[in-house]
Amino acid sequence: MKPSMAGYGLLLVTGIFLLSGCGMTDIGSTIRGDHYLMTGDYRAGEASFRQSVRERPDSAGNNYYLGRFLLAENRAKQALPWLEKAVRLEPDNPDYHFWLGMALGATGRSKAERRQYEQALALNPKHLQSLIYLGNAELKRGRYSRALALYRKALKIWPDSPTALYNRALIMKVLGRTPEEKIGWLQYLDRYPSGSLAIRATNHLNRIGDFSYRNHYLGRRTLTLTKIWFRPFTAELDPYSYPALDLVGATASNMKKGTLQVVVFQKNDRELAKKRAASVKKYLQKKFPRLQGRKIRISWFDRSEVFTVDGKRQKSGESVRFFLTGWK
């Protein structure tokens, strides 16, 4: 769950922090360093802070920022001595310990990495990044209870942490705590319904028999969508489903060629399945005129949809599926 090395430079906890007892020069360095990190101009930041280190070699901040820029440039081994020096010069700064841990982890020194996160938390028990990354390290070691406790603390500080939310659900899966696993995936997908982790979360959710979200394959794109809902016992679309349908319509209408296939399954009610398929087509063509004509083809079945997720056979008695044929 660690980010790419390029992402290291963007992991700011709360923006600019002011070092207690710092002079105006250090405050200026902090503002300058954070500016380069936020803009992603790592090479310019490195050049600027190499000069700063030459001028003030015993400035913890200067050494820290030089290490940060080298780390962001995928040069973890070169970053280590600068971050280590920053920690020596200012051992009570939890941010310095955290980023030294990141550099150690990037060079494969996982035990030393964990020690730095632990040191950061000893200085500040609410250090968010250290809670999350120590949790990741414990999860990797198979220490699930310890990782879970750390993620729970992180979520009290940042309830929307994607890493903590996803890994909490993953731990529930590993421990076989299915009801909590289901809640965990739903909470993750409610906040982060797109991207590669959303696709994985949806597969996990479907594997345990919940179809609140489904993955649909439209050309080269995989769309994670909420279930398409209708008013009970009718073919009238529930407005809750409009955003999902809009995403399907926008994706299909942007394709130069191809036909959008809409397949509706309604166990033991073929007529209702047909009407629901027609409702979906009508909504999409009205909202997306480019889908008029032969751009949408509908099918309907009076049986359950049968499919396989992660090697497990599943059935859904009521569903709407989308895919593209002849696309380009």
N, C-alpha and C positions, 0 to 999 in steps of 0.2 A: 504493500500500500504506500510505499515511499514515492514521492514525486520524482520526476526526472531531474537531473542535475541542474538544468536550466531553470527549473522551478524554485530551486533553493533561494535564489536572490529575491523572490517575491514573497517569501514567508515572513511577513512582518506581523508581530503580535497585535500591537495597537497603534502602530505609527511611530512617531518620534518619542523617544524617552530621553529625559534629561538626567545626566549623571550628577548625583549629589556632590557638591563641593567642586564641580568643574568650573574652570574659567571660561571666559567668553570664547576663547579659541576652541575648546573642546565642544562647546555648544554649537559653534559654527561648523565643526567637523561632522557632528551628528546630523545636522540639517543637510549638509552637503552629501554625506554618505547615504542617507535615506533617500535623497533625491535621485541619485544614480541608481539605487536599487529599485525604486518604484518605476523609473522610466526604462529600466532594463538596459541602460547604457553601461554594461559591466566593464568593457575595455577602457572607457574613459575614466570610470571610477577607479580602476586598478592604477592607471597612470597617475591620477591625482593623488591617491593615497600612498603610492610609492614615494612620491616627492614629500608628502607629509611625514612619512616614517623617517626619511632621511633627515628632515628638519627637527623632528621631535620623536626620537626612537623609543623613548620611555612613556609615550602616550598610549594607554590601553586602548582608547578609542581608535587611534590611527591603525594600530596593529589588527584590531578586530575588523575594521572595515576592509583592510587589504585582504585579510583572510576570507571575508565574505565574498569579495569580488572574484578571487581565485576559485573559490568553491562553486560559484555560479557559472564559471567558465569551464566546468568539468576538470578542474585541476586540484583535486582534493589533497593529494600528497604535498603539493606546494603550499596549500592553504594551512596545513596543520601547524607548522612552526609559528606562524603569525597568530593563529587563534590560541595556541598554547601559551604564547607570550602574553596575550591579552588577559588570559585567565591568571597567569602568575602575577601580573601587575595589578589586577583588580579581581581577587578571588571571590568577592561577595556579589558579583553580578551574575544573576541566573541566565541572562541571555547569552553571555559569553560561554558558560558551561554548555548550554543547549547547542550552540553552533559548533563548538568543539566536538560535541557528541555526533553531530551530523557529519562532520568531516571524518571522524574515526569510523563511523558506519560505512561511509562511502569507500573507505580503504580496507574494508573487511574486518575491522577490529571491533566485533560486536560486543564483547565483554566490556571493553573500555568505553564503548559508546553508551551502554546502559549506565555505567558509573557516572558519566557526565549528566545524564538526564536525572539520575537520582540526586546528584549534588545540586542541580538546579532546583529540584523540588524541595530539598532540605532548606534552601534559601527562601523559596517561595512556593508553598504547597499548592498554589493556584496557578502555577505557570502552565498555561494551556498547552503550548506546543510540547513541553516535556511530558505532560500527562498523556497526550496522544501518541507520541513516538515511543515512550517507554511501554505504553500499551501495545503498540505494534511489535516491539521487540519481545515482549512476554508472550504475545500470541504466536509469534514465530517459533518460540521455544516450547509451545504446547502448554504453557502455564495459563490456562483459560480463566480460572477464577481471579487471578491477579490482574490479567488483562482487562477483564470485565469490570473490576473495581475501578481501574484507572479510567476506562471509557465513561463510566457513570459519573465520575468526578468531572471529567471534561465536559460532559453534556449538561451538567449543572451550570457551567460557565458559558458554554456556547451550545444551546440546544439543537442547532442546525449543523453541527459538525458532520460533514459527509463521511469522513473516515470512521469516527466513533459510531455513527449510526449504522453504517454498513457492517463494520466488524463486530458490533454487538449482536446483530442478527446472525452473522456467520458463526459466532460462538454458540448461540442457541441451537443452530443446526448441528454443529459438532457434538454438542452435549445431548442431542435428542430431545430438546425441550420444544416440541413442535408448536404448541399454542403461542409461546413467546417468540419463537422464530417467525411465525406468521405476522404477529404484531410488528416485529422489527422490520421485516421487509416492507410492509405497508407504510410504516412511518418513514422509511428511507425514500420510497417511491413517491410519497406524497410531496416530498421536498425536492427530490432530484429525479424527475421522470424521464430523463433522456441521458444518452451516453452509454459507454460500454458497461459501466457498473449497473446501470438501470436494466440493461438487457440481462445481465447475470442475475440480478435480484429478482426479476420477473420469472426467469427460469426456475429459480429456487422456490418462488411462491407457487408457480404452477405445479411443481413437483409434489407439493404437499396438498394439492387439490383446491387451491384458491385461484380463481381466474379473474380477479378484480382488475388485473393488468395482463396484457398479452403482447407478445412481440409479433409484428407483421413485417413481411419482407417485400418491399416495394423497390424493385430494381436493385441497385447497389446499396440502398438504404434499408436499415432495420429501424422500424418505428416502434417504440414502446407506447402503447395506448391504454387508456382505461377501457373497461368493458363498455360496449355500446348498449345503452339502456333504453327501454321503451316504457311507456305508461303500462301498468299492469293489465294484462289480457287484451292489449290493443297493439296496433302497428304505429302508434304515435310516438315519435322520438322524444325522449326526455332531454330537456335543455342541458342537463349535466353532460351529455355526450357531444354537444356541439364542438367544444375545443378539439376533441380527438378527431372528429369528422373533418374539421377545418384543416388539421394537419395532413390528413390523408388527401383531401382535395387539393391543397396547395402543392403537395409533393407530386401527385399524379398529373396535375395540369402543367407542371413545369417540364414534364417529359416530352421530348420532341415526337416520339412515337410510342405506341403501346396502348393496351386496353386495361383499364382497371377492372379487376374481377372482384365482385362482391358476393360472398357466399354466406347464406344464413341457414343456421341449423335450429330447428325448433322441434324437439321430441314430440311425436304423436300429434302434430298439428301442421300439416303441409300448407293449408290455406293461410294460416297466420305467418308462417315462414315466408311465403310468397309476398304477402302484403308488407312485411317488414323490409324485405329486400327492395321492394319498390319505393318505400319511404326513404330509405337510405339513398337510393339513386336520385330521387326527386330533390332531396336536400342538397346533394352534392352538385347537381347540374344547375340548380337555382343559384347556389352560392359561387360556383365556378363555371361560368359560361363556356370556357374552353373544353369542358368535359361533355358538351352536348354531342348529339349524334352517336357514333359508334364507340365513343371513348369509355363507356361504362357497360359492362355486361353483368347481369345478375343471375344467380342460381339459388335454389332453395331446396331444403331436404327436411323430411319429417322424422329425423332421427338424431341421435347425439353425434356431435363431432368427436372423432377419435384421433388422437395424436400422441406423439412421444416426446417427452421432455427429459433430458439427461438420462436417457435409456429406460425411462419408466412410462408405461402406457397409461394415458389419461382419457377421461370422457367428460364432455361438457354438454349438458342437455339443451342449452340455450346459448348461442354464440353468433358473432358476426366476424367473418374473416376477410381480409383484404390481401390481394397480391396483384402483380402486374404481369401481363404477357405481351410479347412482342415489343418490349421496351428498348429504348436506346439512350 
